[in-house]
Every structure is written in structure tokens, then in C-alpha cells.
């Protein structure tokens, strides 16, 4: 069951990581502009 659930969990994880990277870039840009 856990193995079957892994792919969808991985997909969600990748989306979360992408959102986190976007947020980090935005924050870095904001700090640079200060």
C-alpha cells in the first residue's frame, strides 16, 4: 500500500519543492532590492 501511494506522494512533494524554490527566489529578490 505504501509503495502504491509513493508516486502520488512524490508528485505532491515535487510541486511543494517547486513552490518553495519560487518563494525563496522571491524573498531573495526582495532582500536584494532593499
C-alpha positions as CSV (number, residue, x, y, z in Angstrom):
1,X,0.0,0.0,0.0
2,X,2.7,2.5,0.9
3,X,4.6,1.6,-2.2
4,X,1.5,2.1,-4.3
5,X,1.0,5.5,-2.7
6,X,4.6,6.6,-3.2
7,X,4.3,8.1,-6.8
8,X,1.4,10.4,-6.0
9,X,3.2,11.5,-2.8
10,X,6.3,12.1,-4.8
11,X,4.4,14.2,-7.3
12,X,3.0,16.4,-4.5
13,X,6.4,16.7,-2.9
14,X,7.9,17.9,-6.2
15,X,5.2,20.6,-6.5
16,X,5.9,21.7,-2.9
17,X,9.6,21.9,-3.6
18,X,9.0,24.0,-6.7
19,X,6.7,26.4,-4.7
20,X,9.4,26.6,-2.0
21,X,12.1,27.4,-4.6
22,X,9.8,30.1,-6.1
23,X,9.2,31.6,-2.6
24,X,12.9,31.6,-1.9
25,X,13.7,33.4,-5.2
26,X,11.0,36.0,-4.5
27,X,12.3,36.6,-0.9
28,X,15.9,36.8,-2.2
29,X,14.9,39.4,-4.8
30,X,13.0,41.3,-2.1
31,X,16.1,41.3,0.2
32,X,18.3,42.4,-2.7
33,X,16.0,45.3,-3.5
34,X,16.3,46.6,0.0
